[in-house]
Amino acid sequence: TQLLEQSPQFLSIQEGENLTVYCNSSSVFSSLQWYRQEPGEGPVLLVTVVTGGEVKKLKRLTFQFGDARKDSSLHITAAQPGDTGLYLCAGAGLTNAGKSTFGDGTTLTVKP
Amino acid sequence: DVKVTQSSRYLVKRTGEKVFLECVQDMDHENMFWYRQDPGLGLRLIYFSYDVKMKEKGDIPEGYSVSREKKERFSLILESASTNQTSMYLCASSLPLTGAEQYFGPGTRLTVT
């Protein structure tokens, strides 16, 4: 079974601060996705990273896939209250087409 | 606009009742999933379907069954609900590709008393 560990589990910061959350595994993934989930809603995809070492930017969010494709990070610059939510990473295995393994998530609270 | 809908946002059932959770997607996706989400445990896969009438057990299938008679509809059945099945249930769909984006419904918060 492939496992994904996310850290920290909870993060509470002030508006304007920077933060990084991590997603780590001992397994290699063919791709890795980051989702954001707001209370009472389903997760929504933010980004998919595929190539080892890949960096993708989405406005103030920067996503990086590790060189060995076992880990990933999400960095948010100048966080805003609208960034509040649960951030989930999900890894797709090398052989199981369609299924992904989800991490436990990082709950981010950005205070105004 | 792609859409996954779930039959109920909130549901309260009694122990021992048979419970049906319905999920419908309008994207013609082959893959459909049922997860449950609990604090500190993340999303855990209950069942996965990769085609009509085809299903595969996920990580926690005990106490659940599924039905997929039509491509767009995937049902989760709790044969005899128990209090430890109180949870948020999320349905998702995707294309049958490794690493394909999963589109989620809004979830059903089930309480079993």
Interface residues (C-beta under 8 A of the other chain):
Chain A: T1 Q9 S30 S31 Q33 G40 E41 G42 P43 V44 L45 T48 V50 L88 A90 A92 G93 L94 T95 N96 A97 G98 K99 S100 F102 G103 D104 G105
Chain B: V4 R9 E30 N31 F33 Y35 G40 L41 G42 L43 L45 F48 Y50 D59 L90 A92 S94 L95 P96 L97 T98 G99 A100 E101 Q102 Y103 F104 G105 P106 G107
